């Protein structure tokens, strides 16, 4: 029998790609989604993501706080906060860039408890520079800024994409978000599972977020979890203050479920 995690997972708006921010938030709160392994997702925390349509303006940020006072909102990755869409990772950090200034301002207007972003390309930054960027960003955002690692791809262009670099991240002293679906790809590509290190990283207070979704080990599919992955037994190590988010694509899952029922 499938075992539920010891603590409920919260909603990431990556669950509804293509919906506007306000539409996805209303969907999550009015009709709390239920997943096969995770059960009913909670909305104590909601992660605003780049997969959603529209621009997160100052007015919209204030409206979300006013309409949903029981929910704590936070930003993830390159959320669209300006009219022109930007793709920026922590390797691209520039405190004088209007995009980063707007992103930090929006995070503060939401009274966000944390911000997380992907590490980014290794041709833009060194590992030590990446960690410095996260520290400097935390000063601008006025909250912890966590680095989310990647996984191996052709030519290995991304920082934090193998077990050795995850260990360097762990030893760096900076906060991080641990995406367990990314680690599934790392394990398949490297044919190695560093379960002890993953457990240690989940238990560490610098792990500010844990992201859950499923994939086949070859690419980041953001699938709703239907079967227990190899890391499932490690979830009991997550420390009390880390926020767990499900990033499974609920729109696709519901569409595929209906298709299976109709077949």
C-alpha positions as CSV (number, residue, x, y, z in Angstrom):
1,X,0.0,0.0,0.0
2,X,1.2,3.5,-0.8
3,X,2.3,5.5,2.2
4,X,1.5,9.2,2.5
5,X,4.4,11.5,3.4
6,X,4.6,12.5,7.1
7,X,3.6,16.1,6.2
8,X,1.3,17.3,3.4
9,X,2.6,18.9,0.3
10,X,1.7,22.4,-0.8
11,X,0.6,23.6,-4.2
12,X,3.0,24.9,-6.8
13,X,1.3,26.8,-9.6
14,X,3.4,24.7,-12.0
15,X,0.4,22.3,-11.6
16,X,-1.6,24.6,-13.9
17,X,0.7,25.7,-16.7
18,X,-0.9,28.2,-19.0
19,X,-3.4,29.6,-16.5
20,X,-3.0,33.2,-15.3
21,X,-1.6,33.6,-11.7
22,X,-5.0,34.6,-10.3
23,X,-6.8,31.8,-12.1
24,X,-4.4,29.2,-10.8
25,X,-4.5,30.5,-7.2
26,X,-8.3,30.4,-7.2
27,X,-8.3,26.9,-8.7
28,X,-5.9,25.7,-6.0
29,X,-7.8,27.3,-3.1
30,X,-11.4,26.7,-4.2
31,X,-10.8,23.1,-5.3
32,X,-7.8,21.7,-3.5
33,X,-6.2,19.1,-5.8
34,X,-5.9,15.5,-4.8
35,X,-3.0,13.3,-6.0
36,X,-2.7,9.5,-5.9
37,X,0.4,9.5,-3.7
38,X,0.4,12.8,-2.0
39,X,-3.3,13.0,-1.1
40,X,-5.0,16.4,-0.9
41,X,-2.5,19.3,-1.5
42,X,-2.5,22.2,0.9
43,X,-2.5,25.9,0.3
44,X,-0.7,27.2,3.4
45,X,2.1,28.1,1.0
46,X,1.7,28.6,-2.8
47,X,4.6,28.9,-5.1
48,X,4.2,31.3,-8.1
49,X,6.0,30.0,-11.1
50,X,7.1,31.0,-14.6
51,X,4.7,28.5,-16.2
52,X,1.8,30.8,-15.5
53,X,0.5,33.5,-17.9
54,X,0.4,37.2,-17.3
55,X,2.6,39.6,-15.5
56,X,2.9,39.6,-11.7
57,X,2.4,43.4,-11.2
58,X,2.6,45.2,-7.9
59,X,-1.2,45.5,-8.0
60,X,-1.7,41.8,-8.6
61,X,0.7,40.8,-5.8
62,X,-1.3,43.1,-3.4
63,X,-4.6,41.7,-4.6
64,X,-3.5,38.1,-4.0
65,X,-2.4,38.9,-0.5
66,X,-5.8,40.7,0.1
67,X,-8.0,38.0,-1.4
68,X,-6.1,35.0,0.2
69,X,-4.8,36.2,3.6
70,X,-4.4,32.7,5.0
71,X,-1.9,31.7,2.2
72,X,1.8,32.6,2.2
73,X,3.0,33.2,-1.4
74,X,6.5,33.0,-2.7
75,X,8.2,33.2,-6.1
76,X,10.1,30.5,-7.9
77,X,12.7,31.0,-10.7
78,X,12.1,33.5,-13.4
79,X,8.5,34.6,-12.7
80,X,7.4,37.2,-15.2
81,X,7.3,40.5,-13.3
82,X,8.0,42.9,-16.3
83,X,6.2,43.3,-19.6
84,X,9.2,41.7,-21.4
85,X,9.7,38.1,-20.4
86,X,13.2,37.3,-19.0
87,X,15.0,34.0,-18.5
88,X,17.4,34.6,-15.6
89,X,19.0,32.1,-13.2
90,X,21.2,32.8,-10.2
91,X,24.3,32.5,-12.4
92,X,23.0,35.6,-14.2
93,X,22.6,37.6,-11.0
94,X,23.1,41.4,-11.4
95,X,21.8,43.6,-8.6
96,X,21.6,46.6,-11.0
97,X,19.4,44.8,-13.5
98,X,15.8,46.1,-13.4
99,X,14.4,42.6,-13.7
100,X,16.1,41.4,-10.5
101,X,15.1,44.6,-8.7
102,X,11.4,44.1,-9.8
103,X,11.6,40.4,-8.8
104,X,12.9,41.3,-5.3
105,X,10.3,44.1,-4.9
106,X,7.5,41.7,-5.8
107,X,8.8,39.1,-3.4
108,X,8.9,41.7,-0.6
109,X,5.4,43.0,-1.5
110,X,4.1,39.4,-1.0
111,X,6.0,39.2,2.4
112,X,7.6,36.0,1.0
113,X,9.5,33.9,3.4
114,X,11.9,32.7,0.7
115,X,12.9,32.8,-3.0
116,X,14.3,30.0,-5.0
117,X,15.9,29.8,-8.5
118,X,17.8,27.5,-10.7
119,X,21.6,27.6,-10.6
120,X,22.0,28.3,-14.3
121,X,24.7,27.9,-16.9
122,X,28.3,27.2,-16.0
123,X,29.5,29.5,-18.8
124,X,28.0,32.4,-16.9
125,X,29.4,31.8,-13.5
126,X,31.7,29.6,-11.3
127,X,30.4,27.5,-8.5
128,X,31.9,29.9,-5.9
129,X,30.5,32.9,-7.8
130,X,27.1,31.2,-7.8
131,X,27.1,30.9,-4.0
132,X,28.1,34.5,-3.6
133,X,25.2,35.5,-5.9
134,X,22.8,33.7,-3.7
135,X,24.1,35.5,-0.6
136,X,24.0,38.9,-2.3
137,X,20.5,38.2,-3.6
138,X,19.3,37.4,-0.1
139,X,20.2,40.9,0.9
140,X,18.2,42.4,-1.9
141,X,15.2,40.1,-1.4
142,X,15.3,40.4,2.4
143,X,14.7,36.7,2.8
144,X,16.7,33.4,2.2
145,X,17.5,32.7,-1.4
146,X,17.8,29.1,-2.3
147,X,19.7,27.5,-5.2
148,X,17.9,24.7,-7.1
149,X,20.2,22.2,-8.8
150,X,19.9,20.7,-12.3
151,X,20.7,17.3,-13.8
152,X,23.0,16.1,-16.6
153,X,22.2,17.0,-20.2
154,X,24.2,16.9,-23.4
155,X,27.5,18.9,-23.0
156,X,26.6,19.4,-19.3
157,X,26.0,23.2,-19.6
158,X,24.4,23.6,-16.1
159,X,25.9,24.1,-12.7
160,X,24.9,21.7,-9.9
161,X,24.1,18.8,-12.3
162,X,25.9,15.8,-10.8
163,X,26.3,14.2,-7.4
164,X,29.7,15.8,-6.8
165,X,28.3,19.3,-7.4
166,X,25.3,18.6,-5.2
167,X,27.8,17.8,-2.5
168,X,29.6,21.1,-3.1
169,X,26.3,22.9,-2.8
170,X,25.6,21.0,0.4
171,X,29.0,22.0,1.8
172,X,28.7,25.7,0.7
173,X,26.6,26.9,3.6
174,X,24.0,28.6,1.4
175,X,20.3,27.7,1.3
176,X,18.9,25.4,-1.4
177,X,15.8,23.8,-2.8
178,X,16.0,20.1,-3.4
179,X,14.0,18.9,-6.4
180,X,13.8,15.2,-6.0
181,X,12.6,14.7,-9.6
182,X,15.8,16.3,-10.8
183,X,17.7,13.8,-8.6
184,X,15.9,10.9,-10.2
185,X,17.4,12.1,-13.5
186,X,20.9,12.4,-11.9
187,X,20.6,8.9,-10.6
188,X,19.6,7.4,-14.0
189,X,22.2,9.3,-15.9
190,X,25.0,8.5,-13.5
191,X,23.7,5.0,-12.6
192,X,24.3,5.9,-8.9
193,X,22.0,6.8,-6.0
194,X,23.5,8.9,-3.3
195,X,20.7,8.1,-0.8
196,X,22.7,9.0,2.3
197,X,23.6,12.4,1.0
198,X,20.0,13.1,-0.1
199,X,18.8,12.2,3.3
200,X,21.4,14.5,4.9
201,X,20.4,17.3,2.5
202,X,16.7,16.9,3.3
203,X,17.4,17.0,7.1
204,X,19.6,20.1,6.9
205,X,17.9,23.4,8.0
206,X,19.4,25.1,4.8
207,X,17.0,23.0,2.7
208,X,14.2,25.6,2.5
209,X,12.0,23.8,-0.1
210,X,11.5,20.3,-1.4
211,X,10.0,19.8,-4.9
212,X,8.1,16.6,-5.8
213,X,7.0,15.3,-9.2
214,X,7.6,12.3,-11.3
215,X,9.6,11.5,-14.5
216,X,11.1,8.5,-16.3
217,X,14.7,9.5,-15.5
218,X,15.5,11.0,-18.9
219,X,13.9,14.5,-18.7
220,X,12.0,16.8,-16.3
221,X,8.4,15.8,-17.1
222,X,6.6,17.3,-14.1
223,X,4.3,14.3,-13.8
224,X,1.9,13.8,-10.9
225,X,3.3,11.0,-8.7
226,X,1.3,7.8,-9.2
227,X,4.0,5.3,-8.1
228,X,6.6,5.5,-5.3
229,X,10.0,6.6,-6.7
230,X,13.2,5.4,-5.1
231,X,13.5,8.5,-3.0
232,X,10.0,8.1,-1.4
233,X,11.4,6.4,1.8
234,X,13.6,9.5,2.3
235,X,10.8,11.9,2.8
236,X,10.6,11.3,6.5
237,X,14.0,13.0,6.8
238,X,12.7,16.4,5.7
239,X,13.1,18.8,8.6
240,X,10.1,20.6,10.1
241,X,10.7,24.1,8.5
242,X,11.2,23.0,4.9
243,X,8.2,23.6,2.7
244,X,7.2,20.8,0.4
245,X,5.7,21.6,-3.0
246,X,4.1,19.3,-5.6
247,X,5.1,20.4,-9.1
248,X,3.1,17.7,-10.9
249,X,1.2,19.0,-13.9
250,X,-2.4,18.5,-12.8
251,X,-3.9,19.7,-16.1
252,X,-2.1,17.0,-18.0
253,X,-2.9,14.4,-15.3
254,X,-6.6,15.1,-15.4
255,X,-6.6,15.0,-19.2
256,X,-4.8,11.7,-19.3
257,X,-7.0,10.2,-16.5
258,X,-10.2,11.1,-18.5
259,X,-8.6,9.6,-21.6
260,X,-7.9,6.3,-19.7
261,X,-11.4,6.2,-18.4
262,X,-12.9,6.7,-21.9
263,X,-10.7,4.1,-23.5
